[in-house]
Amino acid sequence: MTELQQLRAENAILHCCVLSVDNLKHDAKMFQFYTNLPNYEVFAALCGYLHHRTDKKAREMKRWKSGKGQPTELYEHPRAQGWCNK
């Protein structure tokens, strides 16, 4: 086995040990243990719903900025363009 093959094998082993959504989404019991949601599909639906709701609210939200001795003004918050940039 070459050094490259050994490193790839070690990388695969270590990748399996990382706690991530990708490693948990195929095991409903472990997914529920870590998230208290029954499975990955519910998690994905919840993320989609929250993304949609927060994106809409960010666009509609009016924020006011005020400083000492400065008049209050309406400004565009940097995140008002969207919840995440995909």
ChimeraX attribute file (.defattr): number of C-alpha atoms within 10 A of each C-alpha:
attribute: neighborCount
match mode: 1-to-1
recipient: residues
	/A:1	5
	/A:2	7
	/A:3	8
	/A:4	9
	/A:5	10
	/A:6	11
	/A:7	11
	/A:8	12
	/A:9	12
	/A:10	11
	/A:11	11
	/A:12	11
	/A:13	11
	/A:14	10
	/A:15	12
	/A:16	12
	/A:17	9
	/A:18	11
	/A:19	10
	/A:20	11
	/A:21	13
	/A:22	10
	/A:23	14
	/A:24	20
	/A:25	17
	/A:26	12
	/A:27	11
	/A:28	14
	/A:29	14
	/A:30	16
	/A:31	20
	/A:32	16
	/A:33	12
	/A:34	11
	/A:35	13
	/A:36	11
	/A:37	16
	/A:38	14
	/A:39	19
	/A:40	19
	/A:41	12
	/A:42	11
	/A:43	18
	/A:44	12
	/A:45	11
	/A:46	13
	/A:47	12
	/A:48	12
	/A:49	12
	/A:50	13
	/A:51	15
	/A:52	13
	/A:53	12
	/A:54	16
	/A:55	17
	/A:56	15
	/A:57	14
	/A:58	17
	/A:59	15
	/A:60	10
	/A:61	11
	/A:62	12
	/A:63	12
	/A:64	11
	/A:65	12
	/A:66	11
	/A:67	8
	/A:68	6
	/A:69	6
	/A:70	8
	/A:71	8
	/A:72	11
	/A:73	10
	/A:74	10
	/A:75	11
	/A:76	13
	/A:77	14
	/A:78	8
	/A:79	12
	/A:80	17
	/A:81	13
	/A:82	16
	/A:83	17
	/A:84	9
	/A:85	6
	/A:86	4
